[in-house]
Amino acid sequence: MTVDPRIAAITARIVERSKPSRELYLHRVRNAAAKGVHRSVLGCGNLAHGFAVCSPSEKVALSGDTVPNLGIITSYNDMLSAHQPFETYPAMIRQAAAEAGGIAQVAGGVPAMCDGVTQGQPGMELSLFSRDLIAMAAGIGLSHNMFDSTVYLGVCDKIVPGLMIAAMTFGHLPAVFIPAGPMTTGLPNDEKARVRQLYAEGKIGRDELLDAESKSYHGPGTCTFYGTANSNQMVMEIMGFHMPGASFINPGTPLRDALTREATKRALAITALGNEFTPAGEMIDERSIVNGVIGLHATGGSTNHTMHLVAMARAAGIMLTWQDISELSDIIPLLARVYPNGLADVNHFHAAGGIGYLIGQLLKTGMIHEDVRTVFGHGLQAYAIDVKLGENGTVARERAPDVSHDPKVLATIDKPFQATGGLKMLTGNLGKAVIKISAVKPERHIIEAPAKIFHDQASLNDAFKEGKLEGNFVAVVRFQGPKANGMPELHKLTTVLGILQDRGQMVALITDGRMSGASGKVPSAIHMTPEAKDGGPISKIREGDIIRLDATTGEINVLVSDTELAARAPAEADLDGNEFGMGRELFAPFRAMTGAAEHGASVFFH
């Protein structure tokens, strides 16, 4: 089936807007690819350094240009559950590469930080900028010019977007992303949220809270809720960077290992030395990016991707905007209910049919581009599958089921959970913002209430403890944008605002900061741009101003005249406390150079 005309029109608009930058990008990619296997341009001394630790047979192979060399970029560390499984991957990849007649080397490592560890801590102010640093670190590894293809080992919040930016920067090389999968199901996410709320209300102590958290995050793999980490995996698969069915297989299982070996051999098969040369920068196009946005809407994915996808696209010369994302949300139905948009976790989502079922449903009515290139070949239909362990430890695939194994988790395209997607853009006299509505009840899509102003999340939480947050209100938490303090996630607000909402108050949030990919039930206008540090209108809101947030029409306004708003002096905040400590001083150049949230909040793109 051909793609829906509305999706085709938005895609065509992106193509037209992107022509100058995309043509320049492709020119650079093709020039780099035309130079051939890059080891051939290395001097003897250069090459000797590059294969000094290889075996004699490997040195002979790498001396010529006939044996493909696979560069591994890894985010391994053994502190964080999502990345710990990657410890054994290089050895597995090297063995699989040798079986396929190739060689593999770890080209470099990239930092991988956990937003779960740094929530509400100074380190969170490094989190968003770590994405650009990851791209730069991967670039250093690949700059040695030794590789015919690449595999990227990454999972969580900023790691995959950073690696994607690197993959596009080195777009003349094929790239396959290899995930590690989610941890097995622990304490249900709704129970974890209930315990957090009890702790915030002072009804239980720290011991009970830590016990619940430990039962939720209990082993190797990503967290099981559908936040940014698992949204990353869905986006990579639906954009064709994963092997079909690879995203949500648990770590340490025979099928996970089989998928890793298969991905390695595929990465070698699509080099310029073979007959299926698939440079990443050519493979990904406007249709691929639109498919990533569509997957995000259909699953109610993370708000962080309203910045990440924009930055990832720009790395390939593709000019995606919030308006494109918002208009696609009006078209794409919500087909998945995964926490926080439902009670299921990603393991339940996968068991219900997972990404393969989801893609199959979207293809039925042309709600996604099928005619795309992927690392697996041509066409997205190959991803509408269920993956299993085959004979002799290989990967077997069969067509995805036409019927959901759990209709409470995955709906059909003709009977979706809601007719539109999970993310919308808001515009008005306060600027532009993003809102996630897939978990917000319809009766809370419109909030009109007086402003309560805070300059950090700790101040709001203190006001809650002091009993000062009474009645209906819109919390304005400003000076949290990328230029102010690196745009930390304000996840600590989720519990407090949720409690007030559960008490019957009409509450909402406006911020130039971020909220966790796991947040949802409180209407939140986030990523407000221009940010307060730039003197944006959010800096001119005064205590008690009436703010109207309307997610149905996509509007957000402070109800004062344009003349009065323009005449107000912007508020100022003392940001000295955000300049130093826990590495924040090292990121001062990032804060000074970053672009706006709507452009990806990146030092690369403005």
N, C-alpha and C positions, 0 to 999 in steps of 0.2 A: 504494500500500500504506500502511495506517495504521502509525503508529510503534509500535515494540516496547513491550508493556505495562510492562516494567521501566523503560524510558526515560520513558514517560508518567508513571509513578508518581513518579519523581525530579523530573520537571518540575513535576508538580502540587504536590509538597512545597515546591519553591522558590516557586511562585506563592503558596501559602498563607502561607509565612513572610514573603514580601515584601509582602503586601497593604497594611499601613500605610504603608510607605515608598514603594511603587510608586504607590498612589493619590494620595499627596501630590505626588509627582513629576509624574504625568500632569496633575493639576489645575494645576500651575504651567505646564507646557508648553502646555496648551490655553488658559490665560488669555493667555499671551504670543502665541500664534498668533491668537487672537480679535481682537487689537488691529490686525491687518491689516498691510499693507506699512509697515514702520517709518519710512521716509523721510517719511511723511505727518505724523508727530508732531514732526519736526525744525523748528525755527525757520529763518527765511530765512538768518540768519547762520550757523547750524549747517550748513545744507545747502550754502551757498556755500563753506565751508571743505572740505566733503566732496567736492565735485566741481571744486575750483579748477583742477586740472591737466588736466581732461577737455577734449575738443574741444567746440566750440560745439554740435554736434548731440547729443553725449552729455549736455551740460548741459541741453539742452531735454528730452531723454528722461528724465533723472533728476529733473527738476523735477516730473514727474507720477508717477503710481503704476501705470502700464500697461506699462512696460518693465522686465523683471527685471534686477537687478544681482547679479552673482555675486562673492562674496568669496573670495579665494584666500589660504589660509594655507600658507606654504611653509617647509620646513626646509632650503632650499638653502644650501650653502656649497661652495667649490671645493677644499677640502682633502680631504674624505672621498669616497671612491669612490661610495658609495651615494647621496649627495645631489648630487653634481656634475651629473648629468644634468638636474636640475630648473632649471638656469640658463636654459634656453630655453623652459621650460614657460609662464611667464606670457604671453609674446608669442603662443605657439601657442593658449593658452586664450582670450586676448582676441580673436584672429582667429576662432576657432571660435564664440565667443559672439556676435560681430557677425554671422556667417553665420546664426545661429539667432535673430537679432532681439533680442539681449540685450547687456549690457555686463558687463565683468569688471574688477575692481580687486584688486591685491594688498592685502589687509587688514592683513597683518602677517607677520613672520617669527618663527620659533621656533628656539631653540638646538638643535643636533644634535651630540652628542658620540659618539665611537666607543669602544666598550669594547675593541676590538682595539688601539687606540693606547694606552689608559690601563691595560691589564692590568698588575697588579703595581706601578702607579705611584700617587702621591698623588691624582691626578685621578680615579681609579676610585671614590674615596669620595664623589664628587659624582654619580656615574652614576645610581643609582636615584632620587635625589631630583630629578634633571633631568626625570623624567617629570611630576611635579607642577608643576614650573616651566614646562614646555612647555604644560601645560593652562592655566596662568595667563597665559602670553604670548599664546596663541591667544585667550584671553578678552579681553585688552586690544585686540587687533585687531578682534574682532567687536563690542566694546562701542560702537563708533561708530554702530551702529544703521542702517547704510546698505544692508543686504544682504537679498536674498530667498532666497538659497541659498548654499551653501558648497562648495568643493572643498578637500581637505586633501592636501598633497604631503608625504608622509613614508614612510619605509621601516623604519628600523632599530630597535634594541632598545627604547629608552624613548620614542622619538618617536611611533610609532603608538599605543601605549597612552595617552600624554599627549594626543594629538590626539583620540582616542576619548573621553576624559574631557571634553574641551572640546566635542566634538560633542554629547554628552549634556547638558552644561550649557546649551548653546544648542539644546536639543532641539526647539524650535519651528521651526527652520530645517532644510530638507533638507540632507543631507550626502553627498557622494560622495568616496571616497578614491581617489587616483590614484597608483599606484606607478611606480617607474622601472625595476624588473626587476633580475635578477642579471647580474653580469659573465659573460662567456663562460668556458668551462672552461679552467683553467690546469693547474698541477701537481696531480696527483690528491691528494685529501685524506689518503689513507692514507700516501702517500709523504711528504707534509709532516709528518705525525705521526711517521713513522719517523726523519726527519732531526732533528726536535726531540728525540727520545729519544736519538739518538746524541750530540747536543750536550750534553744533560743528563748523560750518562755520560762526558763529556770525550773522546769518540772523534773528534770533528770540531771545527773552529774556528768563530768567528763569521762569517767570510766565507762558508763553505759554508751556514751556517744562514740568513744574510741572502739569499743567492742563491735558496734554496728558498722562503723566505717571499715574496720578490719575484715569483717565478714563480707562486705561489698567488694573491696579491692583486696583480693586474697591470693592471687597467683599470677603466673606469666600471661601476658597478653594485654590488649587494650581494655579499658573500662567498658562495661557492657551497655551503658546507656548510649543513646544516639546523639552524642555531642559532635564536636568538630573532628575528633580522631576517626570515628566511624563514618562520619560524612565524607572525610577524605577518601576512605576506602571505596565507598560507593561512587564518588566522582571519578576516581582513577579507573574503576572498572567500566563505568558507563561511557567514559571517554576513550576506552580502548587501550589503556596503558597496562592493565593487568591481563594475565591469562584468564579466560572465561571461568567464572565461578571461584576465583581465588580469594575474594575479600574476607569472608567470614568463616573460614575453617580454623578451628582452634590450634594453638601452638602445640608442638610436640606429638602430633599425630602422624601416622603413616601418610595420610592424604596431604597434609600440609607439606611434608618433605617431598612427596611426589610432585606437587605443584611447583616447588622451588627448583627441583631438578629440571622439570619441563620448561620453566621460564628461562633457565640458564641456556638450555639448548636452543630455545627459540631466539634468544638474544643473539646467539652466534649465527643462526640461520638467516637473519635479516640484515647482515652486514653487506657492504659493497662487494665482498668477495664471493657472494652467492647470487642467486637469481631472484631474490625477493627483497632487494635493498629497500629499507623502510626508515629513512632518516626521520627523527622525531619531529623536527620542525616542518617537514612536508606532510607528515601523517596528521598532525593536529591542524585543523582549520576552523573556520567560523562555525561549521556544523558541529564539530566536536565540542567546542566551547558551549554552544547552545544546548547540546545534549547534557553537559555537566550541570547547567542551570536547571534544565528540565528534571533531571534526577533529584536535585536538591528540593525542588518544589513538590514532586510526587511523593517524597519521603518525609517532608517536614524537617529538612536538615538544618545545619547550624547557621546562625546569622553571621558567623565569622567569614563564611564564604562569600558574603556580599563584598568583602574586601579582597579575600584571597583569589577568587575567580577573576576579578578585575585585574589584579596584578599578574596572575598567571597568563591571562590572555594577552596583556600588554607585552609580556616577555616574548610573545610570538608575533608581535606587530598587530594584534587584534584589539580593537577599541570597544570593549564591552562597557556598558554604562548601567547605573542603577535603574534607569528608566527601562532598559531592555529587560532587566531581571524582573522588575515590577510588572511589566506588561505580559511577560511569560507566566507569571504567577496567576494572572487573570484567566489564563487559558488552561493551565495544567491542573488536573484534579489531584487531590490528596489521596493516595492509595495505601499508605502505611500508617500504622499507629504503633510507634515505638517510643519508649520513655525518653523525654518527658511529654510526648504527644499521645501517650497511651501507657499501658501497664507492662507491655512486653519489652524484653531487652533484645539485643541484636542476635543472640543465639536463637531466641524464639522467632525473630524475623526470618532468619535463615531457614529454620525448620519449617516455617509456613510456606516457603517457596523462594524467599530471598530475592536477590537482584535479578536472577534469571527469570523468575515469574514476573517481576515488576517490568522488566524490559519487554517481555512477551505481551503484557497487557498494553503497554504504551504503543507498541508496534501495531496492535490490532486496529487502532483508529487513527494511525498516522500522527501520534502525539510525540514522536521523536524521529530524528533523522536516522534512517537505516543505512543509507548510502554513504558510509564513512570508512576510512581506513583505520585499522587497528593493528596492534602487534601480532594478532592472531591471523590477520589476513584482511579481506575486504567484506564489509557488511556487518551491521550490528546484530543481525539475526543469529549469528554464531554465539552470541552472548545470552540468548534466551534459552538457557540450558540449566540442567541440574548436574552437578559434578560429583563423581564418586570415585572410589579407589578401584582400579581395574586389576587385571591379571598381572602378576609379576611386579607389583608395586607401581604400576603406571596409572595415569589419569584416564578415567573414562567419563564420557559425557552423554547425556540423553536429553531430549527435548524437555523444557520446563513444563510443569503441569499447567493445564488450562484452568484448573480449579484450585483456589487457595486451600492449603491444608489447615488454615485457621482464619476464617473470615473476620475475626475480631482484630487480627493483626495486619492482614493484607486483603484489600478489597478488589473487586473487579472494576474494569474501566467503565462499565455501564452503570455501576452502583458504587461510586466512590464515597469515601468518608465525608468529603466536602468537594464542592464543584471547583474550587480554586486552590492554589498552592499555599505554602506556608509563609511566604515572605512578601512584603510590599514596601514600596518607597512612599514616604510622606514628604510633602512639600508645603510651604507656606511662608509667613513672614519671619519664621525662625530659621529658615534655610531648608536643608534636606536631611532626612533621617531614614532609618530602616526600622521596620517592625516585624516581628514574627507573630503570626496570628493563628497558627495551626493548633496551638494548645490554649488559646484565649477564648473563653466562652463568648458567643455572639452578643450577649447583653452587655459585655464590657468592651466592645469595639469602639464605642464612643464614650469618652470621658471629658467632662467639662467641670473644672474645679480650680480652686486657688492654688498658687505655687507656694511650695516650701523649698527654700534654697539651701544647698549644701555644697561645700567645695571639696569634699571627699566622702567616701562611703562610711568611714569611721564616725563622722559627725552625725550622719543619719542614724546609724546604729546606736549611738549614745542617746540621741533624742528619743529613740524607741524605748530604751531602758529607763529613761527618765519620765516616760509616759506623756511625751509632748506631741505624739503623732496621732491626734484625734481628728475625727470627722473625715470628710472627703478631701483629697488633695492630690496635686501632681508634684512629685518629688523632682526637683531639678538638681542634678548632681553634675557640676561643671568643672572645668579645668582638669578634665580627665582625657583630653585628646592626645594624639601622637606628639604634637609639639610641646604640650604642657608637661607630660610625664610618661610618655611612651604608650599611652592608651591601655592601661591594665584592664583585665576583666574585673567587673564589679559584682562577682558572684555572691559576695557576702550580703548583698541587698536582697537576693532572691528570697531567702527565708523570712526576713523581716516583713517585706512587702506582702509576701504570701500569707503571713499570719494576719496582717491587718485586713487583707481582702477576705480571708476566711471569717473574720469577725463581722463582715457585712459592710465594711467601708469601701467606697469607690476610690481606688488609688491607681496611679499610673506613674511611669518614670520617663523623664527626658534627660538624656546625658550625651555628652560628646565622647564618652568612653564606650567600652564594650561590655556586653553581658556574656556569660558563659554560653557555649553551645548547648548546654543542658537546660537553660532557663526557658520559661515559656508562658506560665499561666497568668502573669501580671502584664497588662499592656505596657510595652516599653519601647519608646522612640529612642533608638540608640545610634551611635556613629554620627551624631549631629554635626553637620558641617555647614558653614565655617565654624571651627571650634572656638571656645571662649578665649584661648590664648591668642588667637588671631583677631580678637575683637568682634567675633560673630554675634548675631542677635541673641544667642543664648546667654551671652555675657551682660545683656541689657534687661533681662527679666528681673523684676523686683518682687520681693516677698508680698504675697497676696494677689499678684496679678492673676487674672482668670486665663487659664490655658484650655484650649479645646483641641483634643486629639480625636480625629475621626478616621478610623482604619477602613471604613466603608468607602469613603470618598478619597482617601489618601491625603488628608490635609492635617496640618498641625500649625496652630497659630496662637500667639498671645493676643488677647482681645483688647488691644490698645490701638490708637490711630497710628498710621504709618509715620505721620509727622512727629508724634510724641516719641515713638520708638527710635526714630532716626536722631532725635535731639538728645536722647539719653547718653550719658557717658558710660562706656563699658566698665564693668566691675573689674577689679584686679585681685589677684590672689598671690600669696607668698608661696612661691614654689621652691624656695631654697632647700627645703627638706627633701625634695625629690632629686636633688642634684648629685648627692654623694651617698655612698654606702651600698654594699652588696653588688658592686660593679656598675652602679648607675653612672658614675663619672666617666666610665669608658664609652658610654653610649650618648654622651653629649653631642657629638657630631651628627648622630642619627636624628636626635630631637630637632636639631637646628635645620637639617636638610630634608626632612620628610615631606612628602606630598600629602594632600588632603585624603580623608577616609574614602571619599567617593572615587578617588583615583587609585585606591589600593593601599593607602597609608604606607608608602614605600619611599626609600631614598633613591630608587631607580626611576620612578615614573611620576611625573607632575602634570 
